[in-house]
Amino acid sequence: MKEAVLYERLQNNRVRCTACARYCNIPENMIGLCGIRKNIEGKLYLLVYGKIIASHIDPIEKKPLVHFHPGSKVLSIATTGCNWLCQYCQNFDISQRRKVEGMDVNPEDVVEMAIKTRSEGITYTYNEPTIFIEFARDVGVIARKNGLFNTFVSNGYLTPEAIKMLTEFLDAITVDFKGNAEKNFMQKYIIVPGPEPIFDALLELKKTNIHVEITDLVVPQIGDNIESARKLARWIYENLGPDTPLHFLRFHPDYKLQNLPWTPVETLEKHWKVAKEEGLRYVYIGNVPGHPLENTYCPECGNVVIERFSFDITGWYLDEENRCKYCGYKLPIIGKLSKNVTKPRFLPVFW
């Protein structure tokens, strides 16, 4: 436990948390909605500072980040708690847990763990990392000094104060929309007023050097409206630019929405089509191993330049400067192909 940085002291020993766009106004001895930021005697404390509930070595493509240090390995860490209440969360046992639990570590321990496992970066993920941003910052600063990069997998419900802190250590972020950013979907199944703070945060992130990729979980029947997808893609094109990667992710039933089916592949393909029609150059389908829309295509000549199977890179057709092998077009990819990538191999198709 450690005193938080992102908060304001109010009258009557109340505090206002500024880590996320909920801006919880917390009375003394009470905890914010996320479950891990507590008002103790008029000061806000981060209850999970130095306490991680999950850690794992992942390919960066799992985040998903496909235009940032492709093929690299990252140490993923999480705490308990979350500022969203998603009824479909695949990590609900972590994110919706309201008992602070986990392994005690300090920032140096996390970085040492990453180095020992030959990870090239650290990803703060599985629950919403913004809620433990002060701990992530302390880890991330040390990680950078040791040549590691830092990435977030976030719902994007950020504040200007949080983004300012992110600039101290973060290199890339995946901002994960749900249900095509439909307001009614978010109110009913996430319990937030709407997507506006996410759009505001993305505009602020654009002013930084943090690499951004967008995902959209397409939830069948209740969050798959094609015109909403078109509206989202158009906003990304107009505000973030045509080179911003957009991933449409396949939903699978979990937590409180186990009555729904998997997202039909045809639905994802329709989403891909409208995003391309709106001018986005790099649109992907996720959670459909073996689908050709997992691959990266050169926007100039149309050839496959990065071939993938799920989280694995199975073919690489770019030169040392990430230029297309066939036509020389330079793709907006940060970093070179990681030495961790194995030789291309045949893999079966499961979709």
C-alpha positions as CSV (number, residue, x, y, z in Angstrom):
1,M,0.0,0.0,0.0
2,K,1.2,3.5,-0.9
3,E,-0.2,6.9,-1.1
4,A,-1.6,7.6,-4.6
5,V,-0.5,10.6,-6.7
6,L,-3.5,11.2,-8.9
7,Y,-6.1,12.6,-6.5
8,E,-7.3,15.9,-5.0
9,R,-8.1,16.5,-1.3
10,L,-11.6,17.9,-0.7
11,Q,-13.5,19.2,2.3
12,N,-14.6,16.9,5.2
13,N,-11.7,14.6,4.5
14,R,-13.1,13.5,1.2
15,V,-10.9,12.9,-1.8
16,R,-11.5,13.0,-5.6
17,C,-9.6,10.4,-7.5
18,T,-8.3,11.6,-10.9
19,A,-6.8,8.3,-12.2
20,C,-9.8,7.5,-14.4
21,A,-12.8,9.4,-15.9
22,R,-15.2,8.2,-13.2
23,Y,-13.5,10.8,-10.9
24,C,-14.8,9.0,-7.8
25,N,-15.6,11.3,-4.9
26,I,-14.6,9.1,-2.0
27,P,-15.5,9.7,1.7
28,E,-13.1,8.8,4.5
29,N,-12.5,5.0,5.0
30,M,-14.3,4.2,1.7
31,I,-12.9,2.7,-1.5
32,G,-13.5,3.8,-5.1
33,L,-15.5,1.7,-7.5
34,C,-12.3,0.0,-8.8
35,G,-11.8,-1.6,-5.4
36,I,-8.2,-0.6,-4.9
37,R,-8.0,3.1,-4.2
38,K,-9.0,3.9,-0.6
39,N,-9.5,7.2,1.4
40,I,-7.6,6.8,4.7
41,E,-7.8,9.9,6.9
42,G,-8.2,12.2,4.0
43,K,-5.5,10.7,1.8
44,L,-5.9,8.4,-1.1
45,Y,-4.0,5.1,-1.0
46,L,-3.3,2.6,-3.7
47,L,-4.0,-0.7,-1.9
48,V,-2.4,-2.9,-4.6
49,Y,0.9,-1.0,-4.8
50,G,3.5,-3.8,-5.0
51,K,0.9,-6.6,-5.2
52,I,0.3,-8.4,-8.5
53,I,-2.4,-11.1,-8.9
54,A,-1.2,-12.4,-12.3
55,S,1.9,-12.5,-14.4
56,H,2.6,-14.3,-17.6
57,I,5.0,-14.2,-20.6
58,D,3.0,-13.2,-23.7
59,P,3.6,-12.5,-27.4
60,I,3.0,-8.8,-28.0
61,E,0.5,-9.8,-30.7
62,K,-1.8,-11.0,-27.9
63,K,-2.3,-7.5,-26.6
64,P,-3.0,-7.0,-29.6
65,L,-0.1,-4.8,-30.8
66,V,0.9,-5.7,-34.4
67,H,2.7,-2.5,-35.5
68,F,4.9,-2.3,-32.4
69,H,8.1,-4.4,-32.0
70,P,6.5,-7.4,-33.9
71,G,7.2,-10.8,-32.5
72,S,8.6,-9.6,-29.2
73,K,7.9,-11.2,-25.8
74,V,6.4,-9.2,-22.9
75,L,6.0,-9.8,-19.2
76,S,2.3,-9.2,-18.5
77,I,1.2,-8.2,-15.0
78,A,-2.1,-7.3,-13.4
79,T,-3.6,-6.4,-10.0
80,T,-7.1,-7.0,-8.7
81,G,-9.9,-4.6,-9.4
82,C,-11.2,-2.6,-12.4
83,N,-13.0,0.7,-13.1
84,W,-15.4,-1.0,-15.5
85,L,-18.0,-3.7,-14.7
86,C,-18.1,-5.5,-18.0
87,Q,-20.6,-8.4,-17.9
88,Y,-18.6,-10.4,-20.5
89,C,-15.2,-10.0,-19.0
90,Q,-12.9,-13.0,-19.6
91,N,-10.7,-11.9,-16.7
92,F,-13.6,-11.3,-14.3
93,D,-12.0,-13.4,-11.5
94,I,-9.3,-10.7,-11.4
95,S,-11.0,-7.6,-12.6
96,Q,-14.2,-8.0,-10.5
97,R,-12.5,-9.3,-7.4
98,R,-13.0,-6.8,-4.6
99,K,-10.6,-8.4,-2.2
100,V,-7.0,-7.1,-2.5
101,E,-4.8,-10.2,-3.1
102,G,-1.6,-11.1,-4.9
103,M,2.1,-11.6,-4.7
104,D,4.2,-8.9,-2.9
105,V,6.8,-7.4,-5.2
106,N,8.6,-4.1,-5.6
107,P,9.2,-2.3,-9.0
108,E,12.7,-3.6,-9.2
109,D,11.4,-7.2,-8.8
110,V,9.1,-6.9,-11.7
111,V,11.9,-5.5,-14.0
112,E,14.2,-8.3,-12.8
113,M,11.5,-10.8,-13.7
114,A,11.2,-9.4,-17.2
115,I,15.0,-9.5,-17.7
116,K,15.4,-13.0,-16.4
117,T,12.6,-14.3,-18.8
118,R,14.3,-12.4,-21.7
119,S,11.2,-10.3,-22.2
120,E,11.6,-7.2,-24.4
121,G,9.0,-5.2,-22.6
122,I,6.4,-5.1,-19.8
123,T,2.7,-5.0,-20.4
124,Y,0.2,-3.8,-17.8
125,T,-3.0,-5.8,-18.7
126,Y,-5.7,-8.3,-17.7
127,N,-7.5,-5.6,-15.6
128,E,-7.5,-1.9,-16.3
129,P,-4.0,-0.7,-15.6
130,T,-4.9,2.9,-15.1
131,I,-6.3,2.1,-11.7
132,F,-2.8,1.1,-10.5
133,I,-1.0,3.7,-12.7
134,E,1.3,4.9,-9.9
135,F,2.8,1.4,-9.5
136,A,3.0,0.9,-13.2
137,R,4.8,4.2,-13.5
138,D,7.4,3.2,-10.9
139,V,8.0,-0.1,-12.7
140,G,8.0,1.5,-16.1
141,V,10.6,4.1,-15.3
142,I,13.0,1.4,-14.1
143,A,12.2,-0.8,-17.1
144,R,13.1,1.9,-19.6
145,K,16.4,2.5,-17.8
146,N,17.1,-1.2,-18.5
147,G,16.2,-1.1,-22.1
148,L,12.7,-2.4,-21.9
149,F,9.6,-0.9,-23.4
150,N,6.2,-0.5,-21.6
151,T,2.7,-1.0,-23.0
152,F,-0.9,-0.8,-21.7
153,V,-4.0,-2.7,-22.6
154,S,-6.6,-0.2,-21.6
155,N,-10.3,0.6,-21.9
156,G,-9.1,4.2,-22.5
157,Y,-11.3,5.7,-19.8
158,L,-8.4,8.0,-19.0
159,T,-8.0,11.5,-17.6
160,P,-5.6,14.3,-18.7
161,E,-3.8,13.7,-15.4
162,A,-3.3,10.0,-16.1
163,I,-2.1,10.7,-19.7
164,K,0.4,13.2,-18.4
165,M,1.8,10.4,-16.1
166,L,1.8,7.9,-18.9
167,T,4.2,10.1,-20.9
168,E,6.8,9.5,-18.2
169,F,7.1,5.8,-19.1
170,L,4.6,4.4,-21.6
171,D,5.6,3.5,-25.2
172,A,2.4,1.9,-26.6
173,I,-1.2,1.4,-25.7
174,T,-4.1,-0.7,-27.0
175,V,-7.3,1.2,-26.4
176,D,-10.1,-1.4,-26.3
177,F,-13.6,-0.2,-27.4
178,K,-16.5,-2.6,-26.7
179,G,-19.7,-3.1,-28.7
180,N,-18.7,-0.6,-31.4
181,A,-18.7,2.2,-28.8
182,E,-22.5,2.3,-28.7
183,K,-23.7,4.4,-25.8
184,N,-26.6,2.2,-24.9
185,F,-24.4,-0.9,-24.9
186,M,-21.9,0.7,-22.6
187,Q,-24.5,1.9,-20.2
188,K,-26.2,-1.5,-19.9
189,Y,-23.2,-3.9,-20.1
190,I,-20.3,-1.9,-18.8
191,I,-22.1,0.6,-16.4
192,V,-20.5,3.7,-17.7
193,P,-22.3,6.8,-19.2
194,G,-20.8,6.5,-22.6
195,P,-17.6,6.5,-24.8
196,E,-16.9,10.3,-24.8
197,P,-14.0,10.1,-22.3
198,I,-12.3,7.5,-24.5
199,F,-12.5,9.7,-27.5
200,D,-11.2,12.7,-25.5
201,A,-8.3,10.5,-24.2
202,L,-7.4,9.4,-27.7
203,L,-7.1,13.0,-28.8
204,E,-4.8,13.7,-26.0
205,L,-2.7,10.6,-26.7
206,K,-2.3,11.7,-30.2
207,K,-0.3,14.7,-28.9
208,T,2.2,12.3,-27.3
209,N,4.8,9.9,-28.6
210,I,2.8,6.9,-27.4
211,H,2.0,4.4,-30.2
212,V,-1.8,3.7,-30.3
213,E,-3.7,0.7,-31.7
214,I,-7.5,0.3,-31.4
215,T,-9.6,-2.8,-30.7
216,D,-13.3,-3.2,-30.8
217,L,-14.9,-6.3,-29.2
218,V,-17.9,-7.1,-31.5
219,V,-20.5,-8.7,-29.2
220,P,-23.2,-10.5,-31.3
221,Q,-26.8,-9.5,-31.1
222,I,-26.3,-6.7,-28.5
223,G,-23.2,-4.9,-29.7
224,D,-22.6,-5.5,-33.4
225,N,-24.5,-2.7,-35.2
226,I,-22.7,-2.2,-38.5
227,E,-23.5,1.5,-38.8
228,S,-22.0,2.1,-35.3
229,A,-18.8,0.3,-36.5
230,R,-18.7,2.6,-39.6
231,K,-19.1,5.7,-37.3
232,L,-16.2,4.5,-35.1
233,A,-14.0,3.8,-38.1
234,R,-14.7,7.2,-39.5
235,W,-13.9,8.9,-36.2
236,I,-10.6,7.0,-36.1
237,Y,-9.8,8.0,-39.7
238,E,-10.6,11.7,-39.2
239,N,-9.0,12.1,-35.8
240,L,-6.1,9.6,-35.5
241,G,-5.3,9.1,-39.2
242,P,-5.6,6.3,-41.8
243,D,-2.5,4.4,-40.5
244,T,-4.0,3.7,-37.1
245,P,-4.5,-0.1,-36.7
246,L,-8.0,-1.2,-35.9
247,H,-8.7,-4.7,-34.7
248,F,-12.2,-6.2,-34.6
249,L,-12.2,-8.9,-32.0
250,R,-14.4,-12.0,-31.9
251,F,-16.5,-12.3,-28.7
252,H,-16.7,-15.6,-26.9
253,P,-19.3,-16.2,-24.1
254,D,-18.0,-15.6,-20.6
255,Y,-19.0,-14.3,-17.1
256,K,-22.6,-13.1,-17.2
257,L,-23.1,-13.3,-20.9
258,Q,-22.6,-17.0,-21.4
259,N,-26.0,-17.2,-23.2
260,L,-24.7,-15.4,-26.3
261,P,-22.9,-17.2,-29.2
262,W,-19.5,-16.6,-30.5
263,T,-19.4,-13.7,-33.0
264,P,-20.0,-15.0,-36.5
265,V,-17.0,-14.6,-38.7
266,E,-19.2,-13.1,-41.3
267,T,-20.1,-10.3,-38.9
268,L,-16.4,-9.5,-38.3
269,E,-15.8,-9.5,-42.1
270,K,-18.6,-6.9,-42.5
271,H,-17.0,-4.8,-39.9
272,W,-13.6,-5.1,-41.6
273,K,-15.2,-4.0,-44.9
274,V,-16.8,-0.8,-43.6
275,A,-13.6,0.2,-41.8
276,K,-11.7,-0.2,-45.1
277,E,-14.4,1.8,-46.9
278,E,-13.9,4.6,-44.4
279,G,-10.2,4.8,-45.5
280,L,-8.4,2.9,-42.7
281,R,-5.3,1.1,-44.2
282,Y,-4.7,-1.5,-41.5
283,V,-7.8,-3.3,-40.3
284,Y,-7.6,-6.7,-38.7
285,I,-9.8,-9.5,-37.4
286,G,-8.8,-11.1,-34.1
287,N,-9.6,-14.3,-32.3
288,V,-10.1,-16.2,-35.6
289,P,-6.9,-18.2,-36.0
290,G,-5.9,-18.8,-39.6
291,H,-8.2,-16.1,-41.1
292,P,-6.5,-14.1,-43.9
293,L,-7.5,-10.8,-42.3
294,E,-5.0,-11.5,-39.4
295,N,-2.3,-10.6,-41.9
296,T,-0.8,-7.2,-42.8
297,Y,-1.2,-6.2,-46.4
298,C,0.8,-3.6,-48.2
299,P,-1.6,-0.7,-48.9
300,E,0.4,0.1,-52.1
301,C,0.6,-3.2,-53.9
302,G,-1.8,-5.4,-51.9
303,N,0.7,-8.2,-51.1
304,V,0.9,-9.9,-47.7
305,V,3.9,-8.4,-45.9
306,I,3.4,-9.9,-42.5
307,E,1.7,-13.3,-42.3
308,R,0.2,-14.5,-39.0
309,F,-1.5,-17.4,-37.4
310,S,-3.2,-16.2,-34.2
311,F,-0.3,-14.6,-32.2
312,D,2.5,-16.1,-34.2
313,I,4.3,-14.5,-37.2
314,T,4.6,-17.1,-39.9
315,G,5.9,-15.0,-42.7
316,W,7.9,-11.7,-43.0
317,Y,8.2,-9.8,-46.2
318,L,9.7,-6.5,-45.1
319,D,13.3,-5.3,-45.3
320,E,15.3,-3.8,-42.4
321,E,13.5,-0.5,-42.7
322,N,10.1,-2.1,-42.8
323,R,9.6,-1.5,-46.5
324,C,7.5,-3.9,-48.6
325,K,9.7,-6.5,-50.3
326,Y,7.6,-6.2,-53.4
327,C,7.2,-2.5,-54.0
328,G,9.3,-0.7,-51.5
329,Y,6.4,1.0,-49.6
330,K,7.4,1.9,-46.0
331,L,4.9,0.6,-43.4
332,P,4.3,2.5,-40.2
333,I,5.7,-0.2,-37.9
334,I,7.8,0.6,-34.8
335,G,10.8,-1.6,-34.3
336,K,12.3,-4.5,-36.2
337,L,11.2,-8.2,-36.3
338,S,12.1,-9.7,-32.9
339,K,14.8,-12.4,-32.8
340,N,12.3,-14.4,-30.7
341,V,10.3,-15.2,-33.9
342,T,10.7,-18.8,-35.0
343,K,10.9,-19.8,-38.7
344,P,7.7,-19.7,-40.6
345,R,5.8,-23.0,-40.5
346,F,2.6,-24.5,-41.8
347,L,-0.3,-24.1,-39.3
348,P,-3.9,-25.5,-39.6
349,V,-6.9,-23.2,-40.0
350,F,-9.5,-23.4,-37.2
351,W,-12.2,-20.8,-38.2
